[in-house]
């Protein structure tokens, strides 16, 4: 299930023992529109094992600032609440799968 991360629910959603993957994106971003469907597929494939979601950088300014997001899409990978990896720019699905599998 794809989750929507916001400035207000970030702490709540991060309070999990599962790995977390966040796609920082915007509606006007072309590469984001390429990555979006991949993230949605992965959310379904890893449902129950990994929390996967998206954060719209136009609607949420605190989270992108907190993590120093300067380019989108940026997909961040967390384990035990700690940032362990990230992918800046679009990438093919196997890249994201490999990064998620490394979290499990």
PDB file as gemmi writes it, atoms N, CA and C in Angstrom:
CRYST1    1.000    1.000    1.000  90.00  90.00  90.00 P 1                      
ATOM      1  N   UNK A   1       0.836  -1.183   0.000  1.00  0.00           N  
ATOM      2  CA  UNK A   1       0.000   0.000   0.000  1.00  0.00           C  
ATOM      3  C   UNK A   1       0.881   1.248   0.000  1.00  0.00           C  
ATOM      4  N   UNK A   2       0.619   2.148  -0.916  1.00  0.00           N  
ATOM      5  CA  UNK A   2       1.380   3.384  -1.025  1.00  0.00           C  
ATOM      6  C   UNK A   2       0.891   4.367   0.041  1.00  0.00           C  
ATOM      7  N   UNK A   3       1.828   4.950   0.768  1.00  0.00           N  
ATOM      8  CA  UNK A   3       1.526   5.876   1.858  1.00  0.00           C  
ATOM      9  C   UNK A   3       1.907   7.286   1.416  1.00  0.00           C  
ATOM     10  N   UNK A   4       1.160   8.285   1.894  1.00  0.00           N  
ATOM     11  CA  UNK A   4       1.529   9.674   1.618  1.00  0.00           C  
ATOM     12  C   UNK A   4       2.227  10.243   2.843  1.00  0.00           C  
ATOM     13  N   UNK A   5       3.518  10.580   2.682  1.00  0.00           N  
ATOM     14  CA  UNK A   5       4.281  11.205   3.758  1.00  0.00           C  
ATOM     15  C   UNK A   5       4.069  12.711   3.701  1.00  0.00           C  
ATOM     16  N   UNK A   6       3.815  13.305   4.871  1.00  0.00           N  
ATOM     17  CA  UNK A   6       3.653  14.748   4.968  1.00  0.00           C  
ATOM     18  C   UNK A   6       4.514  15.257   6.119  1.00  0.00           C  
ATOM     19  N   UNK A   7       4.649  16.578   6.184  1.00  0.00           N  
ATOM     20  CA  UNK A   7       5.387  17.167   7.297  1.00  0.00           C  
ATOM     21  C   UNK A   7       4.779  16.747   8.629  1.00  0.00           C  
ATOM     22  N   UNK A   8       3.443  16.608   8.663  1.00  0.00           N  
ATOM     23  CA  UNK A   8       2.765  16.331   9.932  1.00  0.00           C  
ATOM     24  C   UNK A   8       2.723  14.851  10.321  1.00  0.00           C  
ATOM     25  N   UNK A   9       2.793  13.922   9.358  1.00  0.00           N  
ATOM     26  CA  UNK A   9       2.688  12.505   9.733  1.00  0.00           C  
ATOM     27  C   UNK A   9       4.009  11.741   9.643  1.00  0.00           C  
ATOM     28  N   UNK A  10       5.096  12.412   9.302  1.00  0.00           N  
ATOM     29  CA  UNK A  10       6.379  11.739   9.102  1.00  0.00           C  
ATOM     30  C   UNK A  10       6.809  10.939  10.324  1.00  0.00           C  
ATOM     31  N   UNK A  11       6.817  11.558  11.497  1.00  0.00           N  
ATOM     32  CA  UNK A  11       7.277  10.873  12.715  1.00  0.00           C  
ATOM     33  C   UNK A  11       6.430   9.648  13.011  1.00  0.00           C  
ATOM     34  N   UNK A  12       5.131   9.783  12.829  1.00  0.00           N  
ATOM     35  CA  UNK A  12       4.212   8.670  13.074  1.00  0.00           C  
ATOM     36  C   UNK A  12       4.490   7.501  12.126  1.00  0.00           C  
ATOM     37  N   UNK A  13       4.684   7.819  10.845  1.00  0.00           N  
ATOM     38  CA  UNK A  13       4.926   6.764   9.859  1.00  0.00           C  
ATOM     39  C   UNK A  13       6.308   6.131  10.016  1.00  0.00           C  
ATOM     40  N   UNK A  14       7.253   6.883  10.548  1.00  0.00           N  
ATOM     41  CA  UNK A  14       8.604   6.339  10.741  1.00  0.00           C  
ATOM     42  C   UNK A  14       8.683   5.449  11.984  1.00  0.00           C  
ATOM     43  N   UNK A  15       7.678   5.501  12.853  1.00  0.00           N  
ATOM     44  CA  UNK A  15       7.668   4.700  14.077  1.00  0.00           C  
ATOM     45  C   UNK A  15       7.238   3.272  13.744  1.00  0.00           C  
ATOM     46  N   UNK A  16       8.080   2.585  13.002  1.00  0.00           N  
ATOM     47  CA  UNK A  16       7.804   1.221  12.576  1.00  0.00           C  
ATOM     48  C   UNK A  16       9.094   0.416  12.636  1.00  0.00           C  
ATOM     49  N   UNK A  17       8.951  -0.896  12.746  1.00  0.00           N  
ATOM     50  CA  UNK A  17      10.137  -1.752  12.731  1.00  0.00           C  
ATOM     51  C   UNK A  17      10.463  -2.200  11.305  1.00  0.00           C  
ATOM     52  N   UNK A  18       9.648  -1.753  10.346  1.00  0.00           N  
ATOM     53  CA  UNK A  18       9.868  -2.111   8.943  1.00  0.00           C  
ATOM     54  C   UNK A  18      10.755  -1.069   8.259  1.00  0.00           C  
ATOM     55  N   UNK A  19      11.459  -1.466   7.210  1.00  0.00           N  
ATOM     56  CA  UNK A  19      12.187  -0.475   6.408  1.00  0.00           C  
ATOM     57  C   UNK A  19      11.195   0.511   5.788  1.00  0.00           C  
ATOM     58  N   UNK A  20      11.685   1.718   5.510  1.00  0.00           N  
ATOM     59  CA  UNK A  20      10.836   2.770   4.948  1.00  0.00           C  
ATOM     60  C   UNK A  20      11.508   3.321   3.683  1.00  0.00           C  
ATOM     61  N   UNK A  21      10.701   3.515   2.642  1.00  0.00           N  
ATOM     62  CA  UNK A  21      11.175   4.092   1.384  1.00  0.00           C  
ATOM     63  C   UNK A  21      10.285   5.289   1.071  1.00  0.00           C  
ATOM     64  N   UNK A  22      10.911   6.453   0.835  1.00  0.00           N  
ATOM     65  CA  UNK A  22      10.147   7.665   0.533  1.00  0.00           C  
ATOM     66  C   UNK A  22      10.612   8.249  -0.804  1.00  0.00           C  
ATOM     67  N   UNK A  23       9.651   8.475  -1.689  1.00  0.00           N  
ATOM     68  CA  UNK A  23       9.895   9.118  -2.983  1.00  0.00           C  
ATOM     69  C   UNK A  23       9.526  10.589  -2.852  1.00  0.00           C  
ATOM     70  N   UNK A  24      10.522  11.474  -2.921  1.00  0.00           N  
ATOM     71  CA  UNK A  24      10.274  12.914  -2.912  1.00  0.00           C  
ATOM     72  C   UNK A  24      10.060  13.346  -4.357  1.00  0.00           C  
ATOM     73  N   UNK A  25       8.913  13.966  -4.641  1.00  0.00           N  
ATOM     74  CA  UNK A  25       8.516  14.238  -6.013  1.00  0.00           C  
ATOM     75  C   UNK A  25       7.680  15.514  -6.093  1.00  0.00           C  
ATOM     76  N   UNK A  26       7.310  15.910  -7.320  1.00  0.00           N  
ATOM     77  CA  UNK A  26       6.390  17.014  -7.569  1.00  0.00           C  
ATOM     78  C   UNK A  26       5.619  16.721  -8.858  1.00  0.00           C  
ATOM     79  N   UNK A  27       4.416  17.258  -8.950  1.00  0.00           N  
ATOM     80  CA  UNK A  27       3.563  16.979 -10.112  1.00  0.00           C  
ATOM     81  C   UNK A  27       4.162  17.504 -11.416  1.00  0.00           C  
ATOM     82  N   UNK A  28       4.923  18.583 -11.364  1.00  0.00           N  
ATOM     83  CA  UNK A  28       5.480  19.208 -12.563  1.00  0.00           C  
ATOM     84  C   UNK A  28       6.781  18.567 -13.045  1.00  0.00           C  
ATOM     85  N   UNK A  29       7.288  17.596 -12.295  1.00  0.00           N  
ATOM     86  CA  UNK A  29       8.597  16.988 -12.563  1.00  0.00           C  
ATOM     87  C   UNK A  29       8.457  15.786 -13.508  1.00  0.00           C  
ATOM     88  N   UNK A  30       9.015  15.909 -14.722  1.00  0.00           N  
ATOM     89  CA  UNK A  30       8.944  14.831 -15.707  1.00  0.00           C  
ATOM     90  C   UNK A  30       9.545  13.518 -15.236  1.00  0.00           C  
ATOM     91  N   UNK A  31      10.795  13.517 -14.750  1.00  0.00           N  
ATOM     92  CA  UNK A  31      11.377  12.268 -14.259  1.00  0.00           C  
ATOM     93  C   UNK A  31      10.592  11.660 -13.093  1.00  0.00           C  
ATOM     94  N   UNK A  32       9.952  12.519 -12.283  1.00  0.00           N  
ATOM     95  CA  UNK A  32       9.131  12.019 -11.175  1.00  0.00           C  
ATOM     96  C   UNK A  32       7.960  11.196 -11.698  1.00  0.00           C  
ATOM     97  N   UNK A  33       7.416  11.620 -12.841  1.00  0.00           N  
ATOM     98  CA  UNK A  33       6.287  10.887 -13.430  1.00  0.00           C  
ATOM     99  C   UNK A  33       6.737   9.536 -13.972  1.00  0.00           C  
ATOM    100  N   UNK A  34       8.022   9.390 -14.262  1.00  0.00           N  
ATOM    101  CA  UNK A  34       8.555   8.094 -14.699  1.00  0.00           C  
ATOM    102  C   UNK A  34       8.775   7.175 -13.492  1.00  0.00           C  
ATOM    103  N   UNK A  35       9.233   7.741 -12.387  1.00  0.00           N  
ATOM    104  CA  UNK A  35       9.526   6.949 -11.186  1.00  0.00           C  
ATOM    105  C   UNK A  35       8.253   6.584 -10.434  1.00  0.00           C  
ATOM    106  N   UNK A  36       7.254   7.459 -10.457  1.00  0.00           N  
ATOM    107  CA  UNK A  36       6.018   7.257  -9.693  1.00  0.00           C  
ATOM    108  C   UNK A  36       5.379   5.884  -9.865  1.00  0.00           C  
ATOM    109  N   UNK A  37       5.144   5.440 -11.095  1.00  0.00           N  
ATOM    110  CA  UNK A  37       4.528   4.119 -11.281  1.00  0.00           C  
ATOM    111  C   UNK A  37       5.390   2.969 -10.733  1.00  0.00           C  
ATOM    112  N   UNK A  38       6.695   3.121 -10.800  1.00  0.00           N  
ATOM    113  CA  UNK A  38       7.595   2.098 -10.251  1.00  0.00           C  
ATOM    114  C   UNK A  38       7.414   2.027  -8.731  1.00  0.00           C  
ATOM    115  N   UNK A  39       7.375   3.185  -8.084  1.00  0.00           N  
ATOM    116  CA  UNK A  39       7.206   3.234  -6.631  1.00  0.00           C  
ATOM    117  C   UNK A  39       5.856   2.623  -6.245  1.00  0.00           C  
ATOM    118  N   UNK A  40       4.813   2.915  -7.019  1.00  0.00           N  
ATOM    119  CA  UNK A  40       3.491   2.351  -6.743  1.00  0.00           C  
ATOM    120  C   UNK A  40       3.506   0.829  -6.878  1.00  0.00           C  
ATOM    121  N   UNK A  41       4.165   0.309  -7.900  1.00  0.00           N  
ATOM    122  CA  UNK A  41       4.290  -1.148  -8.073  1.00  0.00           C  
ATOM    123  C   UNK A  41       5.007  -1.773  -6.883  1.00  0.00           C  
ATOM    124  N   UNK A  42       6.117  -1.148  -6.490  1.00  0.00           N  
ATOM    125  CA  UNK A  42       6.904  -1.685  -5.375  1.00  0.00           C  
ATOM    126  C   UNK A  42       6.105  -1.663  -4.076  1.00  0.00           C  
ATOM    127  N   UNK A  43       5.281  -0.643  -3.884  1.00  0.00           N  
ATOM    128  CA  UNK A  43       4.453  -0.566  -2.678  1.00  0.00           C  
ATOM    129  C   UNK A  43       3.520  -1.773  -2.602  1.00  0.00           C  
ATOM    130  N   UNK A  44       3.004  -2.180  -3.740  1.00  0.00           N  
ATOM    131  CA  UNK A  44       2.146  -3.362  -3.773  1.00  0.00           C  
ATOM    132  C   UNK A  44       2.937  -4.645  -3.566  1.00  0.00           C  
ATOM    133  N   UNK A  45       4.094  -4.736  -4.216  1.00  0.00           N  
ATOM    134  CA  UNK A  45       4.904  -5.951  -4.139  1.00  0.00           C  
ATOM    135  C   UNK A  45       5.494  -6.178  -2.749  1.00  0.00           C  
ATOM    136  N   UNK A  46       5.812  -5.109  -2.040  1.00  0.00           N  
ATOM    137  CA  UNK A  46       6.429  -5.233  -0.714  1.00  0.00           C  
ATOM    138  C   UNK A  46       5.464  -4.907   0.416  1.00  0.00           C  
ATOM    139  N   UNK A  47       4.169  -4.865   0.118  1.00  0.00           N  
ATOM    140  CA  UNK A  47       3.154  -4.551   1.119  1.00  0.00           C  
ATOM    141  C   UNK A  47       3.277  -5.496   2.317  1.00  0.00           C  
ATOM    142  N   UNK A  48       3.299  -4.919   3.513  1.00  0.00           N  
ATOM    143  CA  UNK A  48       3.420  -5.713   4.727  1.00  0.00           C  
ATOM    144  C   UNK A  48       4.860  -5.933   5.164  1.00  0.00           C  
ATOM    145  N   UNK A  49       5.817  -5.710   4.259  1.00  0.00           N  
ATOM    146  CA  UNK A  49       7.227  -5.909   4.606  1.00  0.00           C  
ATOM    147  C   UNK A  49       8.007  -4.603   4.648  1.00  0.00           C  
ATOM    148  N   UNK A  50       7.596  -3.627   3.813  1.00  0.00           N  
ATOM    149  CA  UNK A  50       8.286  -2.337   3.717  1.00  0.00           C  
ATOM    150  C   UNK A  50       7.222  -1.245   3.627  1.00  0.00           C  
ATOM    151  N   UNK A  51       7.432  -0.144   4.333  1.00  0.00           N  
ATOM    152  CA  UNK A  51       6.547   1.015   4.217  1.00  0.00           C  
ATOM    153  C   UNK A  51       7.081   1.864   3.062  1.00  0.00           C  
ATOM    154  N   UNK A  52       6.288   1.990   1.999  1.00  0.00           N  
ATOM    155  CA  UNK A  52       6.706   2.739   0.814  1.00  0.00           C  
ATOM    156  C   UNK A  52       5.709   3.858   0.572  1.00  0.00           C  
ATOM    157  N   UNK A  53       6.249   5.065   0.383  1.00  0.00           N  
ATOM    158  CA  UNK A  53       5.359   6.192   0.176  1.00  0.00           C  
ATOM    159  C   UNK A  53       5.996   7.306  -0.611  1.00  0.00           C  
ATOM    160  N   UNK A  54       5.217   8.372  -0.782  1.00  0.00           N  
ATOM    161  CA  UNK A  54       5.639   9.523  -1.566  1.00  0.00           C  
ATOM    162  C   UNK A  54       5.453  10.783  -0.732  1.00  0.00           C  
ATOM    163  N   UNK A  55       6.287  11.781  -1.018  1.00  0.00           N  
ATOM    164  CA  UNK A  55       6.180  13.081  -0.364  1.00  0.00           C  
ATOM    165  C   UNK A  55       6.235  14.159  -1.448  1.00  0.00           C  
ATOM    166  N   UNK A  56       5.141  14.897  -1.608  1.00  0.00           N  
ATOM    167  CA  UNK A  56       5.073  15.985  -2.581  1.00  0.00           C  
ATOM    168  C   UNK A  56       5.836  17.181  -2.020  1.00  0.00           C  
ATOM    169  N   UNK A  57       6.929  17.552  -2.665  1.00  0.00           N  
ATOM    170  CA  UNK A  57       7.794  18.619  -2.145  1.00  0.00           C  
ATOM    171  C   UNK A  57       7.144  19.996  -2.248  1.00  0.00           C  
ATOM    172  N   UNK A  58       6.124  20.145  -3.096  1.00  0.00           N  
ATOM    173  CA  UNK A  58       5.426  21.423  -3.191  1.00  0.00           C  
ATOM    174  C   UNK A  58       4.438  21.613  -2.042  1.00  0.00           C  
ATOM    175  N   UNK A  59       3.915  20.517  -1.529  1.00  0.00           N  
ATOM    176  CA  UNK A  59       2.936  20.593  -0.440  1.00  0.00           C  
ATOM    177  C   UNK A  59       3.591  20.457   0.933  1.00  0.00           C  
ATOM    178  N   UNK A  60       4.816  19.978   0.984  1.00  0.00           N  
ATOM    179  CA  UNK A  60       5.537  19.752   2.241  1.00  0.00           C  
ATOM    180  C   UNK A  60       6.933  20.329   2.107  1.00  0.00           C  
ATOM    181  N   UNK A  61       7.264  21.312   2.917  1.00  0.00           N  
ATOM    182  CA  UNK A  61       8.585  21.937   2.806  1.00  0.00           C  
ATOM    183  C   UNK A  61       9.549  21.483   3.898  1.00  0.00           C  
ATOM    184  N   UNK A  62       9.016  21.070   5.059  1.00  0.00           N  
ATOM    185  CA  UNK A  62       9.889  20.697   6.178  1.00  0.00           C  
ATOM    186  C   UNK A  62      10.716  19.449   5.893  1.00  0.00           C  
ATOM    187  N   UNK A  63      10.073  18.398   5.381  1.00  0.00           N  
ATOM    188  CA  UNK A  63      10.796  17.141   5.124  1.00  0.00           C  
ATOM    189  C   UNK A  63      11.885  17.297   4.069  1.00  0.00           C  
ATOM    190  N   UNK A  64      11.576  17.900   2.913  1.00  0.00           N  
ATOM    191  CA  UNK A  64      12.659  18.089   1.928  1.00  0.00           C  
ATOM    192  C   UNK A  64      13.810  18.913   2.498  1.00  0.00           C  
ATOM    193  N   UNK A  65      13.486  19.916   3.289  1.00  0.00           N  
ATOM    194  CA  UNK A  65      14.536  20.735   3.893  1.00  0.00           C  
ATOM    195  C   UNK A  65      15.340  19.924   4.910  1.00  0.00           C  
ATOM    196  N   UNK A  66      14.642  19.149   5.721  1.00  0.00           N  
ATOM    197  CA  UNK A  66      15.298  18.322   6.745  1.00  0.00           C  
ATOM    198  C   UNK A  66      16.317  17.367   6.120  1.00  0.00           C  
ATOM    199  N   UNK A  67      15.988  16.819   4.961  1.00  0.00           N  
ATOM    200  CA  UNK A  67      16.864  15.842   4.315  1.00  0.00           C  
ATOM    201  C   UNK A  67      17.716  16.441   3.204  1.00  0.00           C  
ATOM    202  N   UNK A  68      17.682  17.752   3.049  1.00  0.00           N  
ATOM    203  CA  UNK A  68      18.533  18.405   2.065  1.00  0.00           C  
ATOM    204  C   UNK A  68      18.209  18.038   0.633  1.00  0.00           C  
ATOM    205  N   UNK A  69      16.926  17.848   0.343  1.00  0.00           N  
ATOM    206  CA  UNK A  69      16.519  17.486  -1.014  1.00  0.00           C  
ATOM    207  C   UNK A  69      16.721  18.696  -1.929  1.00  0.00           C  
ATOM    208  N   UNK A  70      17.576  18.553  -2.908  1.00  0.00           N  
ATOM    209  CA  UNK A  70      17.830  19.627  -3.863  1.00  0.00           C  
ATOM    210  C   UNK A  70      17.395  19.248  -5.277  1.00  0.00           C  
ATOM    211  N   UNK A  71      17.314  17.969  -5.540  1.00  0.00           N  
ATOM    212  CA  UNK A  71      16.895  17.470  -6.846  1.00  0.00           C  
ATOM    213  C   UNK A  71      15.798  16.436  -6.650  1.00  0.00           C  
ATOM    214  N   UNK A  72      14.841  16.439  -7.564  1.00  0.00           N  
ATOM    215  CA  UNK A  72      13.806  15.411  -7.517  1.00  0.00           C  
ATOM    216  C   UNK A  72      13.723  14.748  -8.889  1.00  0.00           C  
ATOM    217  N   UNK A  73      13.348  13.483  -8.934  1.00  0.00           N  
ATOM    218  CA  UNK A  73      12.992  12.665  -7.782  1.00  0.00           C  
ATOM    219  C   UNK A  73      14.220  12.258  -6.961  1.00  0.00           C  
ATOM    220  N   UNK A  74      14.008  12.182  -5.662  1.00  0.00           N  
ATOM    221  CA  UNK A  74      14.981  11.582  -4.754  1.00  0.00           C  
ATOM    222  C   UNK A  74      14.233  10.536  -3.948  1.00  0.00           C  
ATOM    223  N   UNK A  75      14.711   9.312  -3.986  1.00  0.00           N  
ATOM    224  CA  UNK A  75      14.099   8.230  -3.212  1.00  0.00           C  
ATOM    225  C   UNK A  75      15.065   7.880  -2.095  1.00  0.00           C  
ATOM    226  N   UNK A  76      14.561   7.953  -0.845  1.00  0.00           N  
ATOM    227  CA  UNK A  76      15.390   7.682   0.331  1.00  0.00           C  
ATOM    228  C   UNK A  76      14.977   6.370   0.968  1.00  0.00           C  
ATOM    229  N   UNK A  77      15.978   5.656   1.470  1.00  0.00           N  
ATOM    230  CA  UNK A  77      15.790   4.327   2.049  1.00  0.00           C  
ATOM    231  C   UNK A  77      16.226   4.354   3.511  1.00  0.00           C  
ATOM    232  N   UNK A  78      15.314   3.990   4.405  1.00  0.00           N  
ATOM    233  CA  UNK A  78      15.568   4.029   5.844  1.00  0.00           C  
ATOM    234  C   UNK A  78      15.477   2.632   6.449  1.00  0.00           C  
ATOM    235  N   UNK A  79      16.349   2.363   7.409  1.00  0.00           N  
ATOM    236  CA  UNK A  79      16.290   1.124   8.185  1.00  0.00           C  
ATOM    237  C   UNK A  79      16.489   1.507   9.648  1.00  0.00           C  
ATOM    238  N   UNK A  80      15.613   1.015  10.508  1.00  0.00           N  
ATOM    239  CA  UNK A  80      15.644   1.350  11.932  1.00  0.00           C  
ATOM    240  C   UNK A  80      15.631   2.865  12.144  1.00  0.00           C  
ATOM    241  N   UNK A  81      14.882   3.561  11.303  1.00  0.00           N  
ATOM    242  CA  UNK A  81      14.740   5.003  11.429  1.00  0.00           C  
ATOM    243  C   UNK A  81      15.913   5.819  10.914  1.00  0.00           C  
ATOM    244  N   UNK A  82      16.941   5.158  10.398  1.00  0.00           N  
ATOM    245  CA  UNK A  82      18.139   5.848   9.926  1.00  0.00           C  
ATOM    246  C   UNK A  82      18.224   5.789   8.400  1.00  0.00           C  
ATOM    247  N   UNK A  83      18.606   6.908   7.800  1.00  0.00           N  
ATOM    248  CA  UNK A  83      18.816   6.952   6.357  1.00  0.00           C  
ATOM    249  C   UNK A  83      20.040   6.113   6.017  1.00  0.00           C  
ATOM    250  N   UNK A  84      19.852   5.109   5.147  1.00  0.00           N  
ATOM    251  CA  UNK A  84      20.963   4.227   4.801  1.00  0.00           C  
ATOM    252  C   UNK A  84      21.340   4.280   3.316  1.00  0.00           C  
ATOM    253  N   UNK A  85      20.439   4.825   2.481  1.00  0.00           N  
ATOM    254  CA  UNK A  85      20.736   4.884   1.049  1.00  0.00           C  
ATOM    255  C   UNK A  85      19.788   5.874   0.398  1.00  0.00           C  
ATOM    256  N   UNK A  86      20.152   6.335  -0.797  1.00  0.00           N  
ATOM    257  CA  UNK A  86      19.242   7.176  -1.565  1.00  0.00           C  
ATOM    258  C   UNK A  86      19.569   7.074  -3.043  1.00  0.00           C  
ATOM    259  N   UNK A  87      18.572   7.366  -3.854  1.00  0.00           N  
ATOM    260  CA  UNK A  87      18.704   7.375  -5.303  1.00  0.00           C  
ATOM    261  C   UNK A  87      18.225   8.737  -5.775  1.00  0.00           C  
ATOM    262  N   UNK A  88      19.135   9.532  -6.324  1.00  0.00           N  
ATOM    263  CA  UNK A  88      18.780  10.845  -6.851  1.00  0.00           C  
ATOM    264  C   UNK A  88      18.619  10.721  -8.358  1.00  0.00           C  
ATOM    265  N   UNK A  89      17.486  11.191  -8.873  1.00  0.00           N  
ATOM    266  CA  UNK A  89      17.196  11.061 -10.296  1.00  0.00           C  
ATOM    267  C   UNK A  89      16.478   9.752 -10.574  1.00  0.00           C  
ATOM    268  N   UNK A  90      15.939   9.646 -11.770  1.00  0.00           N  
ATOM    269  CA  UNK A  90      15.196   8.434 -12.109  1.00  0.00           C  
ATOM    270  C   UNK A  90      16.149   7.272 -12.359  1.00  0.00           C  
ATOM    271  N   UNK A  91      15.644   6.083 -12.087  1.00  0.00           N  
ATOM    272  CA  UNK A  91      16.416   4.855 -12.289  1.00  0.00           C  
ATOM    273  C   UNK A  91      15.438   3.747 -12.672  1.00  0.00           C  
ATOM    274  N   UNK A  92      15.931   2.677 -13.284  1.00  0.00           N  
ATOM    275  CA  UNK A  92      15.039   1.562 -13.630  1.00  0.00           C  
ATOM    276  C   UNK A  92      14.621   0.781 -12.376  1.00  0.00           C  
ATOM    277  N   UNK A  93      13.529   0.078 -12.493  1.00  0.00           N  
ATOM    278  CA  UNK A  93      12.964  -0.664 -11.362  1.00  0.00           C  
ATOM    279  C   UNK A  93      13.978  -1.573 -10.662  1.00  0.00           C  
ATOM    280  N   UNK A  94      14.832  -2.314 -11.378  1.00  0.00           N  
ATOM    281  CA  UNK A  94      15.783  -3.193 -10.686  1.00  0.00           C  
ATOM    282  C   UNK A  94      16.696  -2.454  -9.694  1.00  0.00           C  
ATOM    283  N   UNK A  95      16.981  -1.182  -9.964  1.00  0.00           N  
ATOM    284  CA  UNK A  95      17.812  -0.394  -9.043  1.00  0.00           C  
ATOM    285  C   UNK A  95      17.106  -0.249  -7.699  1.00  0.00           C  
ATOM    286  N   UNK A  96      15.816   0.082  -7.751  1.00  0.00           N  
ATOM    287  CA  UNK A  96      15.034   0.251  -6.515  1.00  0.00           C  
ATOM    288  C   UNK A  96      14.842  -1.084  -5.799  1.00  0.00           C  
ATOM    289  N   UNK A  97      14.609  -2.132  -6.577  1.00  0.00           N  
ATOM    290  CA  UNK A  97      14.437  -3.471  -5.989  1.00  0.00           C  
ATOM    291  C   UNK A  97      15.694  -3.873  -5.232  1.00  0.00           C  
ATOM    292  N   UNK A  98      16.851  -3.662  -5.814  1.00  0.00           N  
ATOM    293  CA  UNK A  98      18.121  -4.031  -5.168  1.00  0.00           C  
ATOM    294  C   UNK A  98      18.306  -3.254  -3.866  1.00  0.00           C  
ATOM    295  N   UNK A  99      17.962  -1.974  -3.865  1.00  0.00           N  
ATOM    296  CA  UNK A  99      18.114  -1.153  -2.666  1.00  0.00           C  
ATOM    297  C   UNK A  99      17.128  -1.587  -1.575  1.00  0.00           C  
ATOM    298  N   UNK A 100      15.917  -1.953  -1.978  1.00  0.00           N  
ATOM    299  CA  UNK A 100      14.930  -2.430  -1.002  1.00  0.00           C  
ATOM    300  C   UNK A 100      15.354  -3.776  -0.440  1.00  0.00           C  
ATOM    301  N   UNK A 101      15.799  -4.670  -1.296  1.00  0.00           N  
ATOM    302  CA  UNK A 101      16.227  -5.994  -0.844  1.00  0.00           C  
ATOM    303  C   UNK A 101      17.389  -5.877   0.154  1.00  0.00           C  
ATOM    304  N   UNK A 102      18.248  -4.881  -0.032  1.00  0.00           N  
ATOM    305  CA  UNK A 102      19.371  -4.675   0.894  1.00  0.00           C  
ATOM    306  C   UNK A 102      18.876  -4.261   2.285  1.00  0.00           C  
ATOM    307  N   UNK A 103      17.665  -3.718   2.355  1.00  0.00           N  
ATOM    308  CA  UNK A 103      17.097  -3.310   3.651  1.00  0.00           C  
ATOM    309  C   UNK A 103      16.509  -4.486   4.418  1.00  0.00           C  
ATOM    310  N   UNK A 104      16.138  -5.534   3.693  1.00  0.00           N  
ATOM    311  CA  UNK A 104      15.412  -6.664   4.317  1.00  0.00           C  
ATOM    312  C   UNK A 104      16.349  -7.685   4.947  1.00  0.00           C  
TER     313      UNK A 104                                                      
END                                                                             
